[in-house]
Amino acid sequence: LADGLLDEFISNGGGDLVDALASPIPSLVIADMLGVPGEDRAKFREWSDAAIRQDPNVPDTQRAGMVAARALYEYFGHVVEERRKRPADDLVTALIHAEVDGEKLSQQELLGFCFLLLVAGNETTTNLISNGAIAFAENPDQRRAVREDLSLLPKAVEEVLRFDGPVQGLARTLTREVEFYGQKVAVGEKILLLYGAANRDERRFDEPDKFDIRRKQRSHLAFGQGRHFCLGAALARLEGQLAFEALLTRIPDYELVSGGREYRHSGPIRGLDKLLIEF
């Protein structure tokens, strides 16, 4: 899939890497895992992009996002009914047959899980790939090292996640009183956990603002931690490795176009709507 997408990108002479590679890989993979038929992929990707790419400062994107979300819920409703009649080897079928404490998921829970898996499996990995493409372009020595030794790819993906993670923070509501650095926080209060700051903490990482793929890895928080650890971490890592391998071997000396990046306005999510590159 990565090679096929880059074939078209290269033949076009470059352009927007988000639209050409970073966005379609995770959206098409998660569509396949959910059991979306091939003929529906284009429509499915259009809906998923609209549902995710909402800018609070642009009302039209929010309206389009709501329309897309309703369309996706309706679509998954049909998929669930179809899988009840004819099970398949996909995540929807697995969810239908799953039990929690002896009870199967309700229809609303099934649809909610489908929507969650779609969003989680799409947005974050898109950002991992596009953020990584920038990090490699701005650190040509690191890019060259990976290109010359692809066995460094797993460590490179971890460093991208630490250095410029797709999710910079998430909110939590406290269930017990805690104290951090002399600051007491009471039960019921809400806090914003800034993973991006933790991943640049000089008490844990030497030269934290340096992009270093050979860094002696200590656990970063890009995927959360404990019971909140990302369910799709292994898939995201694999997609990142394969996307970077294809990009760095097929277009080894790409350059960022001046003024060619547009960051998404999406709360604690850090990623791009557009990333123009040339080669």
Steps between C-alpha positions, in 0.01 A plus 500: 500500500779743592688427177187536289417836655857622445494381138220748432663772714832468317334500159326825597836654587429554871231694681309454826645206694208495745247445223727268301643271770450590865119509493407213264721232660332489844151576369510223239659251741243559775222484239631159394521382862144615566382312193406792275465369140745629242232683300409708809856603594500839324170602660613364836825700488310816404268460800780415743708801389203736540411357842856546626612823333277746683629849572311681780575828321340383174128420553465333160752231600304429818174466309667272246647298785159444660351392166791261446472358853128427447578337165767281662267391781235407243757318290631301797143418595456326164839327535409369847168360376675337205763340727231365732362308202832421334803512735838586347864517608495865610477719809125561471431126520741471794317781683160340437617178665698666780377479859572722799417338834282249315304764307522582132534859382183695429432639153600849617822366654583314178454814292698704752790254487502499119512879496771508770718249314459698179604831660777351714636295211498790258587841645791411729698287254450761228665749736780259590594466132476870411674620819775246436543615141573850633742375767698300242510793256623741768761252626669369184771311692229294672320444171823382337572261788162330465527483123838327528386262775130412497541297817490840677136552394337368820713732716438785256122460536532509881706819477242663271231409754704651784623804310176612333218267608157496331322555833649770722264457793171363633275598789429285807265535798659408832351210696727558802692790645860528382791737555759587236793732579318658794174550309199313640226398259162392641265219405277602207734768368602484136860512386661515157784251469751647255673199347689728264664679794579171677668369186731805500575483875874558553481301826424190296658560158846635421481789253122457472459756220740308275361251246725196547394163359786325682383635834510249782126457524320557824125455495326800344134582557382542140275194542389583855569260784343231715136418434485799263779366276408522132321189373639551148864572592639196316305584185606867510866401541481260205326753275757763597793271425365397160407856400845636596677211330314568176548877523871497591596238242282620212544878551817524711576869445157663517482857627228693680336774295532840665160598643365161400381372835164560667443371852159373606300686766390203707552547874788287633543319166816603315501437129473657159225557249761565230871431456646592162827334401712504186786287369 
